[in-house]
C-alpha cells in the first residue's frame, strides 16, 4: 500500500534513475570509443547520452516542483517530455550504430 503524498518523491526518483542510466550509457560509450576507432559518430553518441542525462534530470526536478504545488496544476501529465526523451533515445541509438554500419 502506498503512502499518500509521496508521488512527487517517487516521480523525482524515477527521473533521477533514468538520468543515471543515460549517464552510465554515455560513460560506456566513451570507454568504448577510447579503446576502439569508432570515429566521430561514437563521440557524438556519447555527447548525446550526456545531454540526455542532464535534460532528463532537469525534467525530473521540474516535475518534482510541479507535483509539490498545492493545489496541483490542471495539466500534470509529462506527455511532451516523455515523447522527447523517447525520440532522443532512438536518435542516440541510431547514431551509436553508425560506426558499426560503416
N, C-alpha and C positions, 0 to 999 in steps of 0.2 A: 504494500500500500504506500503510495507516495504522499509526501508532506505537502500541504498547501503553501504556496508562496515560494517554492524552490524552482519554479520554471525558469526564472532568469539565470539562476546559478547553473542549472543543467544545460541551458542553451549556451551560456558562455563556455562551459567546459567542453561541450561538443564542438563548437567552433575552434576552440584552442587545440583540441586533439587533432582536428582536421588540419589546422595550420602547421602543427608539429609534424604531421605525416608528410605534408608537402615539403617542409624544410628538410626532413630526412631524405626524401626523394631527391631533392636538389643536391644535397651533400653526396649522395651515392653517385649521381650523375657527374659531379665534379671529380670524384675519385676515379671513376671510370674514364673520364676524359683525360685525366692526368697520366694514366698508365696506358692509354691507347690513343691512336691517332683518329679521332672522330671528326676533326675539322671544326669549323665554326658552328655548325648546327648543334653539336653536343654542348658547346658553351652557351648557346642561345637557350637550349632546353633547360640547362642548369639555372640560368638567369631567370627564365620564366617560372621555374619552380620556386625560386626565392621570392620573386614578386608575388606569386600566387600565395605563398605562405604569409607574407606581410599583409596582403589585402584580405585574406581570409581571417586573420587575427583581428584586423581593424573592423571588419564586418561583425565579428563576434562581440567586440567591445561596444559597438553601436547598438547591437541587438540587446545586450545586457542593459544598457541605459534605457532603451526603449521599453523593455519589459518591466523595468523598475518604476516607470511613471505611474502615478495614481491620479486620475483614472487612466486605464490603458488607452492608447490611441485607437482610433477607429480601424485603421489598417495595420495589422501586426505581422502579416504573412511576409516572409522574406523571398517571395517568389522570384523577383528580378535578380536578386543576389545569388540565389541558388542556380538559376539558369546561367548567369555569367561565370560562376565558378565552374560549372559543368563544361561550358564551352572552352574555358581556359585550360581545363584538364585535357580535353580532347586535342586542342592545339599543341599543348606541351607534349603529349604522347606522339603526335604526328611529327613534330619537329625532332624529337629524340629518336624516331625511327629512320629519319632521312639518311644518316650516315650508314646504316646497315643496307639501305636500298641502293646506295651509290657504289 
